[in-house]
């Protein structure tokens, strides 16, 4: 099974400026994802798609192939499928075809090579078209959520409002850590959210997703604890 590990990393981050090159637990954020991709030993190619010179230099130093992304595919509002199609089309021009496309966002630095390998096994064994990482919700369960109307709280779902945590139905959050999809399905559906997807559940400590400064600091703490980093 030929698998493309695609790592998108543009230079114009707004929530955390220059986050992809910012040191996290002693190394640039993007390096965590590249190293996990290689550690999985299951990816045919590891490609970083970027519009940024510094990101490109770091990615190349880590051993990833760099694909320069045009400016119109590096805007704040650019969805991910066109970025992936750009990469697939470019590589197809080199006669490189893949059975599976695996999107690895570098804002999720705590995934491991074993997580990537397990996701590919899950996809293969299930016969599904896609595998998507999830983590189980606990304190953020919708039963604990409210709307505010006319300065008053209204339960989002009154049916579960008074239930004990242990009695609540299990729910899962799409974490963004791993999106794997058979290339044929991706080309047909033009989305990573296939109608025929199976989950791979990852623990919360490996499901962190960096959107803001607090997320970054939390991820830095977790990674230092996990790897004993002191730099």
N, C-alpha and C positions, 0 to 999 in steps of 0.2 A: 504494500500500500504506500503510494507516494503522497507525502504530506507537505504542504507549504505552511510554514510558520510565518505569519505576517504580523509585524509589529509596527503599528502606526505611531508616528511621533512628530508632530509639527512643532514649529518654534514659537508660535504665537499664543501660548497659554495665558489665560486671563485670571482664573481663580488663584493659581499659584504661578507667578511669573517665572518663566524659564525652568519650570519644574522638571522637565525631562532630563536636563543636564545638571540639576542641583544635587549635591551629595546627600544621599540617604544612607545612614549606617556606614558612611565612609566611602561610598562609590556612587557615581551618577545614577539617578533613578532608573534610567533606561537600561543600565547594565544588569540590574537584577533580573529583568525579563529575558534579556539575551542569554544570560548564563543559565537560567532555568530551561530555556528552549534547547540549548545544547546538552544540558544535563539529562534531558528526557531520553536522548539517544534514539528518538523515534521520528524526528523531522528530517525530511529529505533536504530541504533548504530553509534557512532562516534569513528572512529579508526584512529590512527596516525601510519603510517608506516615509520620506521626510522632505521638507522644503528648506531645512536649516543646515548650515555648514558645520556648526559645532556638534550638533546631534549626529550628523553624518560621520564626522571624524571619530567620535566616541564609538559609534556602532562598528565602524571598520576596524578600530583597534580591538574590539571585543570579538572580531571574527565574523560578524554578520555581513551579508551582502547589503549594499545600500542602493536603493532605488529613489532617484530624485523625483519628487512629486511636483507637478505644476502648481502655480499659485492659486488657480481657481479650484484646486482640490485641497487647499490648506486654510480655508476660511473658518471662522467660528461656527458658521452654520452648515458646513459641509457634512453631509451624512456619510456613514462609513461604507455602504455598498459601492458607491462610485470609486472610492479609493481602492477597494479590493479589486474591482473590475479593471482598473488602470494597471494594477500590478499583474493580475492574471493575463491580461492582453499583452503586456510588455514581455512577460516570460514566455508566453505562447509563441511570440516572434522568435524566440531562441529555441523553439521546439521543446520547451519544458512544460509538461502537463502534469496535473496532480489529481489524485483521487479525492483528497480531502483538503479543505482550506481551514486552517486553524488561526483564528484571530486572537492575538495576545496583546492586550492593552498594557502599556507600561505604567499606567496608574494603579495597577494591581501587582505590587512588587513582591508580595509574600507567597505567591504560588511557587511550587517546587517542580523539578523535573518529573518527579513521581506523579504529581497531580496531572501533568500533561499526558504522561504515558497512560495513566488510569482512564483519562477521558477518551483517549483513542481506543482503549480496550472496550470501554463502555459503548462507544459508537459501533465498533465492529461486532461485538457480541449481541447487541440489541437488534441489529438490523434496521435501526432508525436512520433517518436522513441527517440528523443533527444531534449534538450533545451540548448542553448549556449548563454552566456551573450555577449552583444555588447554595444558599446557606439558610438554615432554619431561623425563623424570627422568634424572639422571646419577649423581651420587654417592649419591643416595637410592634407587637401583634396588633392588628386592626381593632381588636376588642378593647384596647387601651387608647384608642384614638377618638377624637371629638371634633365636631364642627363648632364654630362660634357664630351664632346668629342673634342679632339684637342684644349683644353683650351677654348672651347666655350659652352655656355648654349643652350640646346635644350629642349623644353617643353616635358614632359613625355606624355601629351595628348594635342596636339595643339588645339583640338576642343573646349576645355574648358578654354584655357589659359586666354582669355580676359574677361571672364564672371564675373559678380559681385557675391560676396559670396552668396547673397540671391537667385540668379538664378541657382546656381549649383545644380545638382541632389544630393539627400541625399545619403550618403554612411556611412557605419558603420564599426568600427574596432572590431574584435574579442578581447575581453579584458582579457580573462583568469580568470575572477572572478568566474564563475560558468560553469561547464560542467555536465549536468545531462543526463543520458541515460538509457533506459530500459535495464536491464541486458541481456535479451535474444538478443537484437540487438547488444549489446557490444560483446557478445560471438560470434555472427555470423559475425560481420564486423571487430572486433578486432581493433577498433578505437573509440575515443570519437567524431570524426567528422562524424557522421552518415549522409547518403545521405538524410535522412528524418528528418531534424532538424528544429526547430523553434527558433527564437531569443527571448531573453528578454533584452530589452534596459534598461541600468542603466546609471545614470548621471555620468559625468566625475569625480566628486569628490569621487564617490564610485567605480571607475574603475581603480584606480592607481595600477600599477603592478611594483614591485620593482626588477629591474635588476642591478642597480648600486648605487653608493653612493648618487648621486643627487636624484634619485628616493626615496631613504630611507629618506633623509632629507625632501623632499616634503611630503611624507606620514606622517612623524612625525608631521610636521606642520598641515596638514589637520586633523589628529586624535586629536591633542591637541585642535584645534579649535572646532571640533565636540563634544568633550567630556569634554572640560574645564579642561584638564589635566595640572598640573603645576609641576609635579615631573620630 
